[in-house]
Amino acid sequence: MAEEIEKLRELIVPARFVLFDFDGPICRLFAGHSAELIAGEQVRWLEERGLHGLLTKEERAEPDPHAVLRAVDRRHSGSDLVTELEERLTQQELHAVASAWPTQYADPLIMTWHAMGSRLAVTTNNSPRAVTRYLEGRHISHCFTPHIYGRTKDLHLLKPHPHCLNRALNAMGAKPAAALMIGDAPTDYEAAQEAGVNFLGYARNERKAKLLRGAGAECVVGSLEPVLRVLRGEA
């Protein structure tokens, strides 16, 4: 335990800029509005338009709506079809905000980091509109404004591409070495590596922890409590 706390200190103490992934470290966006159901609706929407053959069998069974969107974009990049499918996903994400579950300790962690003078940003594959709605509902949007960098129309720039991280770093005038990213997926880790940013993995279950460690993440926590304790000087 002492070794884990020391690893956390090494990541947290020097961080002057903190980049949060959204769905996972800040909240469970689809806690009450299943991502798997949304992915299934995307597939049915395509099939209703005679586009059944656009996706492979594996892609049609994909539980991640972002993966379905990427698959369509790979074949019809920049098309009206992709634009409409992306907007449909944005509307689903906005709807999901109402039933999203705050990640335990996320709100006090964000407020403490902000109060200590660190600059915070959200770097996510979700719609920035959904992120803004959630943060406003939790009364913590001021901790991030205006640094919310989410999905754009250029879907090939979604993580693991470091585009949203680089946007945040550039806008805040941050050197990568002074920044820390907190994410819950291998794509977050890969994007942080590409951007030259230190990485802290958050995994709400062992399956996610194994995926992060398998990708190369060295420091993974199952709760944000020890992060908050280290930040407050309590550990």
Residue pairs with C-beta under 8 A, 6 or more apart in sequence:
4 219
4 221
4 226
5 226
5 230
5 235
7 218
7 219
8 200
8 219
8 221
8 226
8 227
8 230
8 235
9 230
11 180
11 198
11 200
11 219
12 180
12 200
12 227
12 230
12 231
13 230
14 178
15 118
15 178
15 179
15 180
15 198
16 118
16 119
16 174
16 178
16 179
17 118
17 119
17 120
17 121
17 168
17 169
17 172
17 174
17 178
17 179
17 180
18 113
18 118
18 119
18 120
18 121
18 179
18 180
18 181
18 182
19 120
19 121
19 122
19 123
19 165
19 168
19 169
19 179
19 180
19 181
19 182
19 192
19 197
20 26
20 110
20 120
20 121
20 122
20 123
20 181
20 182
21 122
21 123
21 124
21 181
21 182
21 183
21 184
21 185
21 188
22 29
22 122
22 124
22 126
22 130
22 131
22 134
22 150
23 29
23 30
23 124
23 126
23 184
24 103
24 183
24 184
24 185
24 202
24 204
25 103
25 106
25 182
25 183
25 184
25 202
25 224
26 102
26 103
26 106
26 110
26 122
26 134
26 135
27 100
27 101
27 102
27 103
27 106
27 134
28 100
28 101
28 103
28 204
29 35
29 93
29 96
29 97
29 100
29 126
29 130
29 134
30 38
30 96
30 100
31 99
31 100
31 101
32 96
32 98
32 99
32 100
32 101
33 92
33 95
33 96
33 99
35 63
35 64
35 65
36 63
38 65
38 89
38 92
39 62
39 63
39 64
39 65
39 67
39 68
41 92
42 65
42 68
42 69
42 85
42 88
42 89
43 55
43 60
43 68
45 85
45 88
46 52
46 54
46 55
46 72
46 85
51 81
54 71
54 72
54 75
54 76
55 68
55 71
55 72
56 71
59 67
59 68
59 71
62 68
62 71
65 89
65 92
66 89
66 125
66 158
68 85
69 82
69 85
69 86
69 89
69 155
70 155
70 158
72 81
72 82
72 85
73 82
73 155
73 156
76 82
77 155
77 156
78 153
82 155
83 153
86 151
86 153
86 155
89 127
90 127
90 129
90 130
90 151
93 126
93 127
93 129
93 130
94 127
94 129
94 130
94 133
96 130
97 130
97 133
97 134
97 137
100 134
102 138
103 202
103 204
103 224
104 223
104 224
104 225
105 223
105 224
105 225
105 227
105 228
106 224
107 138
107 140
108 228
109 224
109 227
109 228
109 231
110 120
110 140
110 143
110 144
111 140
111 143
112 228
112 231
112 232
113 120
113 143
113 231
114 120
114 142
114 143
116 231
119 147
119 172
119 174
120 143
120 144
120 147
121 144
121 147
121 148
121 149
121 168
121 171
121 172
122 128
122 131
122 135
122 144
122 147
122 148
122 149
122 150
123 149
123 159
123 164
123 165
123 167
123 168
123 181
123 191
124 131
124 149
124 150
124 151
124 164
125 150
125 151
125 158
125 159
125 164
125 187
126 150
126 151
127 150
127 151
128 148
128 149
128 150
128 151
129 150
130 150
131 148
131 150
132 141
132 148
135 141
135 143
135 144
135 148
146 171
147 168
147 171
147 172
149 164
149 165
149 167
149 168
149 171
150 164
151 158
154 163
157 163
157 164
158 187
159 165
159 185
159 187
159 188
159 190
159 191
160 186
160 187
160 188
160 190
160 191
160 194
161 191
161 194
162 191
162 192
162 194
162 195
164 191
165 181
165 191
165 192
165 194
165 195
165 197
166 195
168 174
169 175
169 176
169 179
169 195
169 197
176 195
176 196
176 197
177 196
177 198
179 197
179 198
180 197
180 198
180 199
180 200
181 188
181 191
181 192
181 195
181 197
181 198
181 199
181 200
182 199
182 200
182 201
182 202
182 227
183 189
183 191
183 192
183 199
183 200
183 201
183 202
184 201
184 202
184 203
184 204
184 208
184 212
185 208
185 211
185 212
186 211
186 212
186 214
186 215
186 217
188 199
188 201
189 199
189 201
189 212
189 215
189 216
189 217
190 215
192 198
192 199
193 199
193 216
199 217
199 219
200 219
200 220
200 221
200 227
201 209
201 212
201 213
201 217
201 219
201 220
201 221
202 220
202 221
202 222
202 224
203 209
203 211
203 212
203 220
203 221
203 222
204 222
205 222
209 220
209 222
212 220
213 220
221 227
226 235
229 235
